[in-house]
């Protein structure tokens, strides 16, 4: 009775009947987001932290990747990354080549790190001008080897624990979709 009287005083004489939340009827609470969307700019900023990237392979060649530029590919549900590349090797003439690579990869959720990560990146285009015809095979081999080192499992977003827990209920990312505005991550109950 005291609780009812307290509520009457606090609510100005009227008492509301509160129905229980339909936590079991719905996979998510109606007042928490059912998805997060990361803008192209947020994805660009996350990827830019990885660059400049330098890798030397023995005394055979070295590669420097700079100026990453993200492009969204909603139709393929992929991200594309164009980077400037400088390849140096004592076995080439000239010993330094300047060009660009386009790397394309999908996205997945890594539960161990609570991160949306790049998966299976591959070089889809290499342009080093006339040198592409001469050293194309070597460029492709080096580029694909480095693609996995540069972007495989690279996190573009890491969820904070409080973003995936509410009222003791655990949530996790579901479908990850590249959309024209960015990357949309569905949130579902575990």
C-alpha positions as a Markdown table, in Angstrom:
| # | Residue | x | y | z |
|---|---|---|---|---|
| 1 | Unk | 0.0 | 0.0 | 0.0 |
| 2 | Unk | 2.9 | 2.4 | 0.7 |
| 3 | Unk | 4.2 | 1.9 | -2.8 |
| 4 | Unk | 0.8 | 2.6 | -4.3 |
| 5 | Unk | 0.5 | 5.8 | -2.2 |
| 6 | Unk | 4.0 | 6.9 | -3.1 |
| 7 | Unk | 3.2 | 6.4 | -6.8 |
| 8 | Unk | -0.1 | 8.4 | -6.4 |
| 9 | Unk | 1.8 | 11.3 | -4.9 |
| 10 | Unk | 4.6 | 11.2 | -7.5 |
| 11 | Unk | 2.2 | 10.9 | -10.4 |
| 12 | Unk | -0.3 | 13.6 | -9.2 |
| 13 | Unk | -3.0 | 11.2 | -8.0 |
| 14 | Unk | -3.1 | 8.8 | -11.0 |
| 15 | Unk | -1.5 | 5.4 | -10.9 |
| 16 | Unk | -0.2 | 3.8 | -14.0 |
| 17 | Unk | -0.3 | 0.1 | -14.6 |
| 18 | Unk | 3.0 | -1.0 | -15.9 |
| 19 | Unk | 3.0 | -4.1 | -18.1 |
| 20 | Unk | 6.1 | -6.2 | -18.1 |
| 21 | Unk | 8.6 | -5.7 | -20.9 |
| 22 | Unk | 8.2 | -8.2 | -23.7 |
| 23 | Unk | 11.8 | -9.4 | -23.3 |
| 24 | Unk | 10.9 | -13.0 | -24.2 |
| 25 | Unk | 8.6 | -12.1 | -27.1 |
| 26 | Unk | 11.2 | -9.9 | -28.9 |
| 27 | Unk | 14.9 | -10.8 | -29.6 |
| 28 | Unk | 15.9 | -7.2 | -28.6 |
| 29 | Unk | 14.5 | -4.6 | -26.2 |
| 30 | Unk | 12.4 | -2.1 | -28.1 |
| 31 | Unk | 14.4 | 0.9 | -26.8 |
| 32 | Unk | 17.9 | -0.2 | -27.8 |
| 33 | Unk | 19.2 | 0.0 | -31.3 |
| 34 | Unk | 18.7 | -3.0 | -33.6 |
| 35 | Unk | 21.7 | -1.9 | -35.6 |
| 36 | Unk | 24.7 | 0.4 | -35.8 |
| 37 | Unk | 25.8 | 2.2 | -38.9 |
| 38 | Unk | 29.4 | 3.3 | -39.4 |
| 39 | Unk | 29.8 | 6.0 | -41.9 |
| 40 | Unk | 32.3 | 5.9 | -44.8 |
| 41 | Unk | 34.3 | 8.6 | -42.9 |
| 42 | Unk | 34.5 | 6.4 | -39.8 |
| 43 | Unk | 35.7 | 3.4 | -41.9 |
| 44 | Unk | 38.2 | 5.6 | -43.7 |
| 45 | Unk | 39.6 | 6.9 | -40.3 |
| 46 | Unk | 39.9 | 3.3 | -39.0 |
| 47 | Unk | 41.8 | 2.1 | -42.0 |
| 48 | Unk | 44.0 | 5.2 | -42.2 |
| 49 | Unk | 45.5 | 4.2 | -38.8 |
| 50 | Unk | 47.2 | 1.3 | -40.5 |
| 51 | Unk | 49.1 | 3.5 | -42.9 |
| 52 | Unk | 51.8 | 4.3 | -44.0 |
| 53 | Unk | 52.7 | 0.6 | -44.2 |
| 54 | Unk | 56.2 | -0.7 | -44.9 |
| 55 | Unk | 57.3 | -4.3 | -45.5 |
| 56 | Unk | 60.6 | -5.6 | -46.6 |
| 57 | Unk | 61.0 | -9.2 | -47.8 |
| 58 | Unk | 64.6 | -10.3 | -47.2 |
| 59 | Unk | 66.8 | -8.5 | -49.7 |
| 60 | Unk | 64.4 | -9.2 | -52.6 |
| 61 | Unk | 62.0 | -6.2 | -52.4 |
| 62 | Unk | 60.4 | -3.7 | -50.1 |
| 63 | Unk | 57.0 | -2.1 | -50.4 |
| 64 | Unk | 55.6 | 1.1 | -49.0 |
| 65 | Unk | 51.8 | 1.7 | -49.0 |
| 66 | Unk | 50.4 | 5.1 | -48.4 |
| 67 | Unk | 47.3 | 7.3 | -48.9 |
| 68 | Unk | 44.5 | 4.8 | -48.4 |
| 69 | Unk | 41.2 | 5.7 | -49.9 |
| 70 | Unk | 38.1 | 3.6 | -49.0 |
| 71 | Unk | 35.3 | 3.0 | -51.5 |
| 72 | Unk | 32.1 | 1.2 | -50.6 |
| 73 | Unk | 30.8 | -1.5 | -52.9 |
| 74 | Unk | 27.2 | -2.2 | -51.7 |
| 75 | Unk | 26.3 | -4.4 | -54.6 |
| 76 | Unk | 29.1 | -6.8 | -53.8 |
| 77 | Unk | 28.9 | -6.2 | -50.0 |
| 78 | Unk | 32.6 | -5.4 | -50.0 |
| 79 | Unk | 35.0 | -2.6 | -49.2 |
| 80 | Unk | 37.6 | -1.5 | -51.7 |
| 81 | Unk | 40.8 | 0.2 | -50.7 |
| 82 | Unk | 43.0 | 2.1 | -53.2 |
| 83 | Unk | 46.6 | 2.7 | -52.0 |
| 84 | Unk | 49.6 | 4.3 | -53.5 |
| 85 | Unk | 52.5 | 1.9 | -53.6 |
| 86 | Unk | 56.3 | 2.2 | -54.0 |
| 87 | Unk | 58.1 | -1.1 | -54.7 |
| 88 | Unk | 61.9 | -1.2 | -54.6 |
| 89 | Unk | 64.1 | -4.1 | -55.6 |
| 90 | Unk | 67.7 | -4.5 | -56.7 |
| 91 | Unk | 66.5 | -7.0 | -59.3 |
| 92 | Unk | 64.4 | -4.5 | -61.2 |
| 93 | Unk | 65.3 | -1.8 | -63.7 |
| 94 | Unk | 64.4 | 0.8 | -62.7 |
| 95 | Unk | 64.9 | -0.3 | -59.1 |
| 96 | Unk | 61.9 | 1.7 | -57.8 |
| 97 | Unk | 58.3 | 1.5 | -59.2 |
| 98 | Unk | 55.4 | 3.8 | -58.3 |
| 99 | Unk | 51.8 | 2.8 | -58.8 |
| 100 | Unk | 48.5 | 1.9 | -57.1 |
| 101 | Unk | 46.8 | -1.2 | -55.8 |
| 102 | Unk | 43.1 | -1.8 | -55.3 |
| 103 | Unk | 42.4 | -4.3 | -52.5 |
| 104 | Unk | 38.9 | -5.6 | -52.0 |
| 105 | Unk | 37.7 | -7.5 | -48.9 |
| 106 | Unk | 34.6 | -8.6 | -47.1 |
| 107 | Unk | 33.6 | -7.9 | -43.5 |
| 108 | Unk | 32.9 | -10.3 | -40.6 |
| 109 | Unk | 32.5 | -10.2 | -36.8 |
| 110 | Unk | 35.3 | -11.5 | -34.6 |
| 111 | Unk | 33.8 | -12.4 | -31.2 |
| 112 | Unk | 37.1 | -12.7 | -29.4 |
| 113 | Unk | 37.9 | -9.0 | -30.0 |
| 114 | Unk | 34.3 | -7.8 | -30.3 |
| 115 | Unk | 35.4 | -6.2 | -33.7 |
| 116 | Unk | 34.1 | -5.9 | -37.2 |
| 117 | Unk | 37.1 | -7.0 | -39.2 |
| 118 | Unk | 38.2 | -7.2 | -42.9 |
| 119 | Unk | 38.2 | -10.7 | -44.2 |
| 120 | Unk | 39.8 | -12.3 | -47.3 |
| 121 | Unk | 41.4 | -9.1 | -48.9 |
| 122 | Unk | 42.7 | -9.6 | -52.4 |
| 123 | Unk | 44.3 | -7.3 | -54.9 |
| 124 | Unk | 41.9 | -6.8 | -57.8 |
| 125 | Unk | 44.0 | -4.2 | -59.7 |
| 126 | Unk | 47.6 | -3.1 | -59.9 |
| 127 | Unk | 48.6 | -0.2 | -62.0 |
| 128 | Unk | 52.3 | 0.6 | -62.3 |
| 129 | Unk | 52.2 | 2.1 | -65.8 |
| 130 | Unk | 54.5 | 0.4 | -68.4 |
| 131 | Unk | 56.2 | -1.6 | -65.6 |
| 132 | Unk | 53.0 | -3.5 | -65.0 |
| 133 | Unk | 53.5 | -5.4 | -68.3 |
| 134 | Unk | 57.2 | -6.2 | -67.5 |
| 135 | Unk | 56.9 | -7.0 | -63.8 |
| 136 | Unk | 53.2 | -7.9 | -63.6 |
| 137 | Unk | 53.7 | -11.4 | -62.2 |
| 138 | Unk | 56.1 | -10.2 | -59.5 |
| 139 | Unk | 53.9 | -7.2 | -58.6 |
| 140 | Unk | 50.8 | -9.4 | -58.3 |
| 141 | Unk | 52.7 | -12.0 | -56.1 |
| 142 | Unk | 54.0 | -9.3 | -53.8 |
| 143 | Unk | 50.7 | -7.4 | -53.7 |
| 144 | Unk | 48.6 | -10.5 | -52.8 |
| 145 | Unk | 51.1 | -11.6 | -50.1 |
| 146 | Unk | 51.0 | -8.1 | -48.6 |
| 147 | Unk | 47.2 | -7.8 | -48.8 |
| 148 | Unk | 46.7 | -10.5 | -46.2 |
| 149 | Unk | 49.4 | -8.9 | -44.0 |
| 150 | Unk | 47.9 | -5.4 | -44.3 |
| 151 | Unk | 44.2 | -6.0 | -44.0 |
| 152 | Unk | 43.4 | -9.6 | -43.0 |
| 153 | Unk | 41.4 | -9.4 | -39.7 |
| 154 | Unk | 42.1 | -5.7 | -39.4 |
| 155 | Unk | 39.4 | -4.1 | -37.2 |
| 156 | Unk | 37.4 | -1.3 | -38.6 |
| 157 | Unk | 35.3 | -1.0 | -35.5 |
| 158 | Unk | 35.5 | -2.5 | -32.0 |
| 159 | Unk | 32.4 | -2.6 | -29.8 |
| 160 | Unk | 32.5 | -1.4 | -26.2 |
| 161 | Unk | 31.1 | -4.0 | -23.8 |
| 162 | Unk | 28.2 | -1.7 | -22.8 |
| 163 | Unk | 27.1 | -1.6 | -26.5 |
| 164 | Unk | 26.5 | -5.3 | -26.5 |
| 165 | Unk | 24.9 | -5.8 | -23.0 |
| 166 | Unk | 21.7 | -4.4 | -21.6 |
| 167 | Unk | 19.9 | -5.4 | -18.4 |
| 168 | Unk | 22.0 | -8.6 | -18.2 |
| 169 | Unk | 21.1 | -9.7 | -21.7 |
| 170 | Unk | 24.0 | -10.3 | -24.1 |
| 171 | Unk | 23.8 | -9.1 | -27.7 |
| 172 | Unk | 26.1 | -9.6 | -30.7 |
| 173 | Unk | 26.5 | -8.4 | -34.3 |
| 174 | Unk | 24.4 | -10.3 | -36.8 |
| 175 | Unk | 24.4 | -9.5 | -40.5 |
| 176 | Unk | 27.1 | -7.0 | -41.7 |
| 177 | Unk | 26.1 | -5.1 | -44.8 |
| 178 | Unk | 27.9 | -2.5 | -46.8 |
| 179 | Unk | 25.4 | 0.2 | -47.7 |
| 180 | Unk | 25.8 | 3.4 | -49.7 |
| 181 | Unk | 26.3 | 5.5 | -46.5 |
| 182 | Unk | 28.7 | 3.1 | -44.8 |
| 183 | Unk | 28.6 | -0.2 | -43.0 |
| 184 | Unk | 25.4 | -1.4 | -41.2 |
| 185 | Unk | 25.8 | -4.0 | -38.4 |
| 186 | Unk | 22.6 | -5.7 | -37.2 |
| 187 | Unk | 22.5 | -6.3 | -33.4 |
| 188 | Unk | 20.8 | -9.6 | -32.3 |
| 189 | Unk | 20.3 | -11.3 | -28.9 |
| 190 | Unk | 22.8 | -14.0 | -28.2 |
